[in-house]
């Protein structure tokens, strides 16, 4: 299994999920289809499927063009709002990419009602595992709650937190400088912050953190921390999540 990052539309990320046994690939959120196709050709991979994290146009905007170019390729997504959808998926559904990659669908409704994260693993090399989180989980941050509630985001991030700590995180946007600034404002001494600061200096940070890292430095996944509770002046996880989101929305650091 190999994951290739394809930056698109400024700060968005598309991905090629390549099964090296068959040289076939699924593309995740291919906003810029010509760029994705060119990258697949460079990698020597045949595009055979499309995976959509949610319906927002900066993620699903290339679906129709992809489907017209590859009409036999399945298009996976979490609702009928996904353009060119052929395979509606729900929590716990699984499918394969090529011969060796197993994909498990994790429903994480909040950013949108149809937000799906995709946990991937190579069955021949099970130590190779990752999760495509769209706009639900960012490196050191989380997405806006545009179509959901604080309890739903808490549930979504807690769900992702049950994945193996070594699971590599592939996010929907390059927001790390912003999320680092907010995280450092809230808890500058959180575990792993020196690693995060160095990582934020790079132009591409996706695929360079793990679920274990996020549980160390992501304030939205550390709601029971004494520091988080003190800064937010809250007594429980949901109050802390709500206050952090409010603070993040107004943060200009």
N, C-alpha and C positions, 0 to 999 in steps of 0.2 A: 504494500500500500504506500502510495506517495501522494502528498497534497501539495499542489502548486498554487501559490497566491497570485491573483490577477487584479491589481489595482484598477478601479474604474471610477468614472464620475467624481473625480476629486478625492474624496475620502472614503468611498465605498470599497468593499472587497468582494470580488467573485473568486471562485475556487475551482480547480480541477481536482477531482478525487479519482486517482488513477489506480486501477488494478494492474499491477505489473505483470501478472501471470498471463493476461490476455491483451495487454496494451489497449484496454478500453477505459473510458472515463465517464463519470457523471460530472456535470457542471452545476455548481451551487450559485444561485442568484446571478445569472449572466446578463447584467444590465447592458454591457457593450458586447454584442454578439460577435462582430468581426474581430475584436481584440481577443476574445475568448477562443475563437476558432483558430486564429493565428498562433496563439500560445499552445493550443492542443497539437497543432501541426508541428510546432517546434519541439514538443515533448514526444512526438511520435505516437500520440494517443488518438484513438477513434472515439468521438463523442457518441454515447449511446443512451444518455438519460439526462434529465434536468431535475434538480432538487430546489424547491422554493421555501425559504424560511418564513415569509409572510407576504401579504398582498401589496404593501407599499411600493409605489412605482419605481423607486430607486433600487429595489431588489427584484421586482417581477417585471420591470419594464422591457426586458429583452425576451420574455417568454414567447410572445407571438412570433417574433422574427425567428427565434430558435426553432419553434414548432414548424414553421413553414419551410425551414431549411432541412430539418430532420423530422419529417412527419411520423416516422415509425418509432421515435424515441419517446418513452414514457415521460410525462411531466407530473412530478409529485408535489403535493401541497395540502394545506390544511383546511381549505374551504373553496367553494365555488367562486369566490372573489379572485382567485388566482387565475390570471390570464392563461389560456390554452391548457388548462388542467385536464389531464387524462386519468390520473390516479389520486383519488381523495384518500388521505391518510389520517389516522387518529392515534391517540396515545397507545403505545405498545406495539403498533404495527411494525413489521420488519420487511425488508426487501434486500436484494443483493445488487452489487455493482461488479460486473465481471464475474470471475470465478471465486474469488477469495474474500471480497469485502462484504461484510454484513452491516446493514444499516438499521438502526432502531429509532423509531419516531418517539419523541418526547413532547407531549403537548404542554406548552407554557403560555397559556392565554393571559395577556395583560397589555403589553405594548400594542398588539392587535389581538382580536379574538382568535385569529387563525395562526398565531405564532407557533411554529414547530421547531424544536431543536433536534438535530440529527446526530446520534451517537454512532460512531463508525469504528469498526475493528477488523483487522486482518485475521481470518480464522487460522491461517498457517503461521502467523507471527502475532499471537495475542497480546504481546507487549506493545504492539503498535495500535494505539487507540486515540481517538479525538472526538471533539464535538463541535458542530457548527451551530453557533448560538444566535445568528442574525442580530436583531436589535434587542434581545432579551438580556444577555450578559455581555458587557464589554470588559476589556482588560482594565481592572480596577474600578469598574462602574457598572451601571445597568441602564436600560432603556427607559424612555418616558412611558408613563402609564396612560397612553392615549385612549385605549378602549377597555381599560380594566381598573382594578382597585388595588389598594395597598396590600390587603391580604392575598390577592392573587399574585402580585409580584413577589411577596415573601414566599409563597408556596412554590413559585417557579424557580427562584434562586435556591431554595432549600432542596428542591428536586434535583437540580443540577449538582448541588453539593453532595448528593449521594453517589455520584459517579466516582470511579477510582481516582485517587489523588493525582495519579500520573497521566490522566487524560489531558491531551493537548487541546487548548481552546482556540477556535477560529471564529473571530468576531465579524460583524457586518460592517464596521467602520473603523477608521484610524482616529481614535479619540484619546489616545493614551496621555498626551500632554495635558489635556483638559482634566481627565479623571485623576491623574497624579496630583495636579494642583489642588483639586478639591479634597482628595484623600489626605494629602499632607496638611491641609488646613484643619481637617477634623482630627487627625491622629498622626502627627509627624513621626512618631516613634513606633509605628506598627511594625510587626515582624516582616522582614523582606523589603522594607522601603528602600534600602540602598540598592538592591537589585532592581527594583522598579524604577528608581531614578536613572540608573544607567540604561535600562531598557528604553525609557522614554526619549533618550537622546537619538535613538535610531529612527529612520524614516518609515520603516515597516516593523511593527511590533506584534502583529497577529501571528499566532502559531508559535509564540515564544514564551508563553506562560501555560500553566496547568491549572486544573481545578484545585489542586493543593495550594498553589500560589495564591489563587483568588481567595481561598478561605483564610489566608494569612493577611492579605493587604487590602482586599476589597471591603470598604466600609459597609456596603449593603449586604455583605455576607458575614458580618461580624457584629450583628445587632445586640448580642448579649455581652459584648465587651464593656468593661467598666468605664473605659474612656469614652466609648460611644454614648453610653447612657448618661455620663456626666455632661458631655458637650451638648447633647440634645435635651437634657433635663427631662428624661422620660423613664418610665418604669417597666415597659415591656417591649417585645420585639416589634409589634405593629406600630406602636407609638413612635419608636425610634426610626422605623422605616419611613413613616409619614413625615417626620420632622427632617430627616436627611434629604428626602426628595424635595421638600419645600426649600431647604437651604441650598441644595444643588441648583434648583431652578432659578434662584436669585443670585447665585455665586458669580462673581465677575473677576475672580483672581487670575 
